[in-house]
């Protein structure tokens, strides 16, 4: 969903900030790797994977060697910590099989300085107007309450737990100077240094296109690539924990998470909690499936030919062949003369699942297995939100293409259940159209036409009817 992908583009920062307590996945990861046996586990006696192509050919101009040496970049670090970081870097290089093209600059900050940097660097361009826009769209989809204070949540979430992060724009590793460098920090450093190797090899911004301009237009692509990036770093971190971490590291990590508290994260809307976790949980599953098929060479190949949708992350068997379908909408302005286009984008399988399983109000939610089955089979989608500047009325149109009519029917039936929970008994129910009246006087209409489903939702009944008339005559058939 593009409105939340503005948020998602900042979530990569969360991914780079010591996992915000998501390191519980670290402990889970030990069990994940052990469960797949020695075919996955790396040891010092195992043959090491090698990059699938020469790293030097991938070096972007901005990463050409400079006069800053490795030792000069870390002179402000205590020597014993710098030595540990050097050792972890070499361990990660050996585990992951990617060779650095230049040393990573390390910069020491206090906890307060690092928190302020995160706010200044990653929230400065997220204006109150953009926050309000995102909240409006997400509340229309039923995922957030109206007027939710999203900015405060993100600000507080960024500052709840920071253990350092890699900044892919500054090409710098920021390290907190007023905390001990123990097991949790050492594990985090292995994770974050993996990001530096990824960036130097595959170039996040210029080659993978992970930047605001791209993510605004291709939200599904960015969500998928971020899952690849985080899944790779999480798997590398698990290998480091299994094969390079000391017994003291593991004991300290265990103690840390036994006592860890994250009240800001725990108080966030549940759909946002799930979305924050997506790059780690589902990303790790995706990368692990690649690794099991072809070791690190298969993961490297995924960076060369990135996944294109959250569907491919959720269903690794659909990568790389099942590319998203292009979905277009007719021109709606004739039916909405007093409205202006407020927001547009794509939703994707992951957000369809969240819409059904993690609605803002618990009484609207469907069981997890029903929601996940209903969202599966997604082929492509597009949505538009229109707003009447005078009345404030909103109108939403979502068109979804499915892989087959069977999948469209599954979603249609599940959405009927969701709609009954959200809007009550339909005023019209057929095998191809279900219509609800809503308390504001508008309507919510779900239509199935073979392998596509269309959702119209607006506060003004006449506007909904005019758009439906345009759709009947102009909407392209699958």
C-alpha positions in Angstrom: 0.0 0.0 0.0 1.7 3.2 -1.2 0.4 5.3 1.7 2.1 3.1 4.2 5.1 2.6 2.0 6.1 6.1 2.9 6.1 4.6 6.3 7.7 1.4 4.9 10.6 3.4 3.4 11.4 4.6 6.9 10.9 1.0 8.2 14.2 0.1 6.6 15.7 2.3 9.3 14.0 0.2 11.9 15.5 -2.7 10.2 18.9 -1.1 10.6 18.4 -0.1 14.2 19.3 -3.3 16.0 15.9 -4.8 15.2 13.9 -2.9 17.9 13.7 -5.9 20.1 12.8 -8.1 17.1 16.0 -9.9 18.1 13.7 -12.4 19.7 14.0 -13.8 16.2 17.6 -14.4 17.0 16.6 -17.0 19.5 14.0 -18.5 17.2 16.7 -18.5 14.5 18.9 -20.9 16.4 16.0 -23.4 16.3 15.2 -22.7 12.7 18.8 -23.5 11.6 19.2 -26.5 13.8 15.9 -27.9 12.5 17.3 -28.0 8.9 20.4 -29.8 10.0 24.0 -29.8 8.9 23.0 -29.1 5.4 22.5 -25.5 6.4 24.9 -25.0 9.4 28.3 -23.4 8.5 31.4 -24.4 10.4 35.0 -23.4 10.1 35.7 -26.7 8.4 33.0 -26.2 5.8 33.8 -25.1 2.2 33.1 -21.4 2.1 30.6 -19.9 -0.5 32.0 -17.5 -3.0 30.3 -14.6 -4.7 28.6 -15.4 -8.0 30.5 -12.6 -9.8 33.5 -10.4 -9.2 32.7 -7.9 -6.5 35.0 -5.3 -8.0 32.7 -5.1 -11.1 29.8 -4.1 -8.8 31.6 -1.2 -7.0 29.6 2.0 -7.6 31.6 5.2 -8.0 30.5 6.5 -4.5 32.3 3.5 -3.0 35.7 3.9 -4.6 38.5 3.7 -2.0 39.3 7.0 -0.3 42.2 8.2 1.8 40.4 7.1 5.0 42.0 3.9 6.2 40.3 1.3 8.3 42.4 2.3 11.3 41.8 6.1 10.8 38.0 5.4 10.6 37.9 3.9 14.0 40.5 5.8 16.1 37.8 7.1 18.5 36.8 3.6 19.4 38.3 1.9 22.4 41.0 -0.4 21.0 39.4 -3.6 22.5 36.0 -2.8 21.0 37.5 -1.9 17.6 39.4 -5.2 17.7 36.2 -7.1 18.4 34.4 -5.3 15.5 37.3 -6.1 13.2 37.0 -9.8 14.2 33.3 -9.8 13.7 33.6 -8.2 10.3 36.1 -10.9 9.2 33.8 -13.6 10.5 30.8 -12.2 8.7 32.8 -11.8 5.5 33.8 -15.5 5.7 30.3 -16.7 6.5 28.5 -14.6 3.9 31.1 -14.9 1.2 30.9 -11.2 0.1 34.1 -9.2 0.0 34.2 -5.6 1.1 35.2 -3.0 -1.5 36.1 -0.4 1.1 36.3 -0.1 4.9 33.1 0.9 6.7 33.5 4.2 8.6 32.5 3.9 12.2 31.2 6.8 14.2 30.7 6.9 17.9 27.6 8.7 19.3 26.0 8.9 22.7 22.5 7.3 23.0 20.9 10.7 22.9 22.9 11.8 19.9 22.0 8.6 18.0 18.4 8.9 18.8 18.3 12.5 17.6 20.1 11.5 14.4 17.5 8.9 13.6 14.8 11.5 14.1 16.5 14.2 12.2 17.6 12.0 9.3 14.6 9.8 8.8 11.6 11.7 10.0 12.6 15.2 8.7 10.9 14.7 5.3 7.8 13.0 6.8 5.6 16.1 7.1 2.5 16.4 9.3 0.5 16.6 6.0 2.0 13.3 4.8 1.3 11.7 8.1 -2.3 12.8 8.0 -2.6 11.5 4.5 -1.3 8.1 5.4 -3.6 7.8 8.4 -6.6 8.8 6.4 -5.9 6.1 3.8 -5.1 3.4 6.4 -8.2 4.2 8.4 -10.3 4.0 5.2 -8.9 0.5 4.8 -9.9 -0.2 8.4 -6.3 -0.7 9.6 -6.0 2.4 11.8 -8.4 4.5 13.8 -9.2 8.0 12.4 -6.8 10.7 13.5 -4.3 8.2 14.9 -1.1 9.9 16.1 1.2 8.0 13.7 4.1 10.5 13.8 4.5 10.2 17.6 4.4 6.5 17.4 7.2 6.4 14.8 9.3 9.0 16.7 9.0 7.1 20.0 9.4 3.7 18.3 12.7 4.8 16.7 14.0 6.0 20.1 12.8 3.1 22.2 15.7 0.7 21.6 18.7 1.7 19.5 21.9 -0.3 19.5 23.5 1.2 16.5 22.8 1.0 12.7 24.3 1.1 9.3 23.4 4.2 7.3 23.4 3.3 3.6 23.4 7.0 2.5 26.3 8.0 4.7 28.0 4.6 4.3 28.7 4.8 8.0 28.2 2.4 11.0 26.9 4.4 14.0 27.8 2.8 17.3 26.6 3.8 20.8 29.6 4.8 22.9 27.8 4.7 26.3 26.8 1.1 26.3 28.9 -2.1 26.8 29.8 -4.1 23.7 28.3 -7.4 24.9 26.5 -10.3 23.2 23.5 -8.4 22.0 25.6 -5.6 20.6 28.1 -8.1 19.0 25.2 -10.0 17.4 23.7 -6.7 16.2 27.0 -5.7 14.7 27.2 -8.9 12.7 23.7 -8.2 11.4 24.5 -4.5 10.5 27.8 -5.3 8.9 26.0 -7.7 6.6 24.0 -4.7 5.5 27.3 -2.9 4.7 28.5 -5.8 2.6 25.1 -6.0 0.8 25.2 -2.3 0.0 28.8 -2.4 -1.2 28.1 -5.4 -3.4 24.6 -4.8 -4.7 24.1 -1.0 -4.0 20.8 -0.4 -2.2 20.0 2.9 -3.7 21.3 3.0 -7.3 21.0 -0.6 -8.4 18.2 -2.0 -6.2 16.4 1.4 -6.1 15.6 1.4 -2.4 14.8 5.1 -2.1 11.8 7.3 -1.6 11.2 8.0 -5.3 11.1 4.3 -6.2 9.1 3.2 -3.2 6.4 5.7 -3.7 5.7 4.2 -7.2 6.6 0.6 -6.6 5.6 -0.2 -3.0 5.3 -3.9 -3.5 8.8 -4.1 -5.0 10.3 -2.1 -2.2 8.6 -4.3 0.4 9.9 -7.4 -1.3 13.5 -6.1 -1.6 13.6 -4.9 2.0 12.5 -8.4 3.1 15.3 -9.9 1.0 17.8 -7.5 2.6 16.7 -8.2 6.1 16.2 -11.9 5.6 19.8 -12.2 4.3 21.2 -10.2 7.3 19.1 -12.2 9.7 20.2 -15.5 8.3 23.9 -14.4 8.3 23.4 -13.3 11.9 22.1 -16.8 12.8 25.1 -18.4 11.3 27.3 -16.1 13.3 25.5 -17.0 16.4 25.8 -20.7 15.8 29.5 -20.7 14.7 31.3 -17.6 15.8 29.5 -16.3 19.0 31.0 -17.2 22.3 29.1 -19.0 25.1 29.2 -15.7 26.9 27.6 -14.0 23.9 24.7 -16.5 23.9 24.2 -16.2 27.7 24.2 -12.4 27.5 21.7 -12.4 24.6 19.4 -14.8 26.5 19.5 -12.6 29.6 18.9 -9.5 27.5 15.7 -10.8 25.9 14.5 -12.3 29.2 14.5 -8.8 30.6 13.7 -6.8 27.4 10.7 -4.6 27.4 9.3 -2.6 24.4 6.2 -0.7 25.6 6.0 1.5 22.6 6.1 -1.4 20.1 3.7 -3.4 22.2 1.2 -0.5 22.3 1.3 0.0 18.5 -1.6 -1.1 16.4 -1.3 -4.8 15.8 -1.2 -4.4 12.0 1.8 -2.1 12.3 3.5 -4.6 14.6 3.0 -7.3 12.0 4.2 -5.0 9.3 7.3 -4.0 11.2 8.2 -7.7 11.6 7.6 -8.6 8.0 11.1 -8.0 6.7 12.5 -10.2 9.5 10.1 -13.1 9.8 8.9 -13.5 6.3 12.1 -12.2 4.9 14.1 -14.8 6.8 11.8 -17.6 5.6 12.2 -16.4 2.0 16.0 -16.2 2.2 16.3 -19.6 4.0 14.3 -21.2 1.2 16.8 -19.8 -1.3 19.8 -20.9 0.8 18.5 -24.4 1.1 18.2 -24.6 -2.7 21.5 -23.1 -3.7 23.4 -21.7 -0.7 24.6 -18.1 -0.9 24.9 -18.2 -4.6 21.1 -18.4 -4.8 20.8 -15.5 -2.4 23.2 -13.4 -4.4 21.2 -14.2 -7.5 18.1 -12.9 -5.8 19.9 -9.5 -5.4 20.7 -9.6 -9.1 17.1 -10.4 -10.0 15.1 -9.1 -7.0 11.7 -10.3 -5.9 8.9 -8.1 -7.1 6.1 -8.5 -4.6 5.2 -9.6 -1.1 3.5 -12.5 -2.7 6.9 -13.9 -3.8 8.2 -13.4 -0.3 5.2 -15.2 1.3 5.4 -18.0 -1.4 9.0 -18.5 -2.3 7.9 -21.1 -4.9 6.4 -18.2 -6.9 9.8 -16.5 -7.2 11.0 -15.6 -9.8 8.3 -16.6 -12.3 5.1 -15.2 -10.9 5.5 -11.5 -11.7 2.7 -9.1 -10.7 0.0 -8.3 -13.3 -0.5 -4.7 -14.3 -4.0 -3.5 -13.2 -5.4 -0.2 -14.5 -8.5 1.8 -13.5 -10.7 3.9 -15.8 -10.7 7.7 -15.5 -12.9 8.4 -12.5 -13.0 12.2 -12.5 -16.2 12.4 -14.6 -18.0 10.5 -11.8 -16.4 12.5 -9.1 -16.5 16.1 -10.3 -16.2 17.6 -6.8 -13.4 15.2 -5.7 -9.7 15.3 -6.3 -7.3 12.3 -6.3 -6.0 12.0 -2.8 -3.9 8.8 -2.9 -3.1 5.9 -5.2 -1.0 2.8 -5.2 -1.0 -1.0 -4.8 -2.0 -3.1 -1.8 -0.4 -6.5 -2.4 -1.0 -9.9 -0.9 0.6 -9.0 2.5 -1.7 -6.0 3.0 -4.8 -7.9 1.9 -4.0 -10.4 4.6 -3.5 -7.7 7.2 -6.7 -6.0 6.2 -8.7 -9.2 6.9 -6.7 -10.6 9.9 -5.5 -7.4 11.7 -8.2 -4.8 11.3 -8.1 -2.0 13.8 -11.1 -3.3 15.7 -10.7 -6.9 16.8 -14.4 -7.7 16.1 -13.8 -7.1 12.4 -11.0 -9.7 12.1 -11.1 -13.0 10.4 -9.2 -16.1 11.6 -5.6 -16.2 10.4 -6.1 -19.3 8.3 -9.1 -17.7 6.5 -7.4 -14.4 5.9 -4.2 -16.0 4.6 -6.0 -18.3 2.2 -8.2 -15.5 1.0 -5.2 -13.3 0.2 -3.3 -16.1 -1.6 -3.6 -16.2 -5.4 -3.2 -12.5 -5.7 -2.1 -11.5 -9.2 -1.9 -7.7 -9.0 -4.0 -4.7 -7.9 -4.3 -1.0 -7.9 -6.3 1.4 -5.7 -7.3 5.1 -5.7 -8.6 7.3 -2.9 -10.5 10.4 -3.8 -11.5 13.3 -1.5 -14.2 15.9 -1.6 -12.3 19.0 -0.4 -15.6 20.8 0.7 -17.4 18.0 2.5 -14.4 15.8 3.4 -16.2 12.8 1.9 -13.8 10.0 0.8 -14.1 7.4 -1.9 -12.0 4.2 -2.3 -11.7 2.0 -5.3 -9.6 -1.2 -5.2 -9.3 -3.5 -8.2 -7.6 -6.9 -7.7 -6.6 -9.4 -10.3 -6.3 -13.0 -9.2 -4.4 -15.9 -10.6 -7.7 -17.8 -11.3 -11.4 -17.4 -10.7 -11.2 -19.8 -7.8 -8.9 -17.4 -5.9 -11.2 -14.5 -6.7 -14.1 -16.4 -5.2 -12.2 -17.3 -2.1 -11.4 -13.6 -1.5 -15.0 -12.6 -2.3 -16.4 -15.1 0.2 -13.9 -14.1 2.9 -14.5 -10.4 2.4 -18.2 -11.0 2.8 -17.5 -12.3 6.2 -15.3 -9.3 7.0 -18.0 -6.9 5.6 -20.7 -8.4 7.8 -18.4 -7.8 10.9 -17.6 -4.3 9.8 -20.9 -3.0 8.3 -23.5 -5.5 9.4 -26.0 -7.4 7.2 -25.7 -6.6 3.5 -28.6 -4.8 1.8 -27.8 -6.9 -1.3 -26.2 -10.3 -1.7 -25.6 -12.2 -4.9 -22.8 -14.5 -6.2 -21.2 -11.6 -7.9 -22.1 -8.5 -5.8 -22.5 -7.7 -2.1 -23.6 -4.3 -0.9 -23.6 -2.7 2.5 -25.1 0.5 3.7 -22.7 2.4 6.1 -23.6 4.7 9.0 -22.4 7.8 7.3 -25.0 7.3 4.5 -22.6 5.9 1.9 -22.0 2.4 0.6 -19.5 -0.4 0.5 -19.8 -2.6 -2.6 -17.8 -5.8 -3.4 -18.0 -7.1 -7.0 -16.6 -10.3 -8.5 -16.2 -10.5 -12.2 -14.5 -13.8 -13.1 -10.8 -13.6 -11.9 -11.1 -10.0 -10.5 -12.7 -8.4 -7.5 -13.6 -4.8 -7.1 -14.2 -2.9 -3.9 -16.0 0.5 -3.9 -16.3 2.3 -0.6 -17.5 5.9 -0.1 -19.3 8.2 2.3 -21.6 9.5 -0.5 -24.0 7.0 -2.1 -24.5 8.9 -5.3 -20.7 9.1 -5.9 -20.4 5.3 -5.4 -23.2 4.8 -7.9 -21.7 7.0 -10.5 -18.3 5.2 -10.2 -20.0 1.8 -10.4 -21.7 2.9 -13.7 -18.3 3.9 -15.2 -16.8 0.5 -14.1 -19.6 -1.5 -15.7 -18.9 0.2 -19.1 -15.1 0.9 -19.0 -13.2 -1.4 -16.6 -11.0 -3.7 -18.7 -11.9 -7.3 -18.4 -9.2 -9.9 -17.4 
